[in-house]
Amino acid sequence: MTISRLVFAATGIAFLSATAGAEPTKYPLTLENCGETITFKAAPSSTVTIGQAATEVLYSLGLGDKVSGTSVWFNQVLPEFSQVNDRVERLADNDPSFESVLAKKPELVTVQFIWHVGPEGIVATRTQFHDVDIPSYVLPTDCVAKDNTVGVDGTRSKLFSTDAIHQGIRELAQIFDIQDRGEELVASLTEREDKAVAEAMALNLKDVSAVFWFSSAEMDIDPYVAGRKGAPAYMMGKLGIQNIVQSDEEWPVVGWETIAKANPTLIVIAKMDRRRFPADDHEKKLEFLNSDPVASQMDAVKNNRIVIMDAHAMDATIRTIAGIEVLSKSLKDFGLAQ
C-alpha cells in the first residue's frame, strides 16, 4: 500500500470513528449557551450572522443556503466560500442595526462576540431578540472561561483551547441536525492542527519568543497585542514559543519600550481589510517597525523575522488553525531549528 493510500485510509478511519456516534437531533432541543438557555422546536430555516467567524463556521458546515444576512467583516471570506457568500446579503461591513437583522426575519441569530449581542450588546441584548421569539447563539469561543466585563475585549480565566471552536461547530451542527458534517469538520481541523504542531516540535526550538500585534488606535501610541490566554497564546504554547506579554486580557495595550526590552525572536502582525484604525493596514505596521527609533532596534525587525498573519486567525475562529500552520512554517523558514 502506498503512503498516500495509508494516509487516506487513516483519515477515513478517523472520520468514521468521529461520526459513528452521531445521532439525529431530538427536538425540542435545549442548550445552555453563554449564560442563556435556548430552545429550538425544529432546525432553523434561516439565520443572520453577526460576526465573520459565525458566518464561516456555518459555511464550513454546508449551511450557506440557511444564511440570509451577514455582518462584521475583518477580511474577505475564505476563497472556497466566495460564491455562496456572493448570494448572501451583507447587512453591514461592521455593526448591523437591530432593525436590519429583524427585517430578515431569521429563526436564529448566530453571533461571534458578546459585545455585539449580550448583556450590553451594541447591536442588541439577547433579551431583545428573545422577546421577538428569535433565539441567539453566541460562539463558545467568546464566553468559555472568559469574563467579557473586564478589559476592552474581555479577560480569560484560563488558556483558550481549540476545544471551544469544536464545541461551537458541534452545537451548531446539532441545532441544524447535521451532526455528521460537524464531526467531519472537527476531524479535519484537528488533523491539520496536529500536523502543524508536529512539524514545529521537530524543530526542537530553544528560547524562541514572540509578540502578536493586532492593531493600534494611532500609529504613534501603544499597540494592542495578544495576552497570554487568547488564541495567539494557544498557538505559541502549542508550538513551543514564549509569549512576552503576561496580561490575562484578550488584547491589552503594551508600550513599545516594554516590547523592545523583551526583544522577541519574532513579531506577528495582523493583516486585515478593516480600516477602523490606521494600524489595521499591515503595510503601515511594517513601515512603523522599520522607522520607529525604538521598535526598529529589535532583533526581529533587524533580521526580518516578521510574520504576516490573517487578522481573523488571531481571534478564536476556525481560521486559528490556519494561523498555527502559518506560524509553524515560519519557524522553519526563519531557520530557528536547533
Secondary structure, DSSP 8 states (H G I E B T S, - for coil): --HHHHHHHHHHHHHHHHHTT-----SSEEEEETTEEEEESS--S-EEEESHHHHHHHHHTT-GGGEEEEE--SS---GGGHHHHHTSEEEESS---HHHHHHT--S-EEES-TTTBSTT-SSB-HHHHHHTT--EEE-GGGTTTEETTSSSS-EESS---THHHHHHHHHHHHHTT-HHHHHHHHHHHHHHHHHHHHHHHTT---S-EEEEEEE-SSTTS--EE--SSSHHHHHHHHHT-EES----BSS-B--HHHHHHH--SEEEEEE-S--SSGGGSHHHHHHHHHHSTTGGGSHHHHTT-EEEEEHHHHSSSTTHHHHHHHHHHHHHHTT---
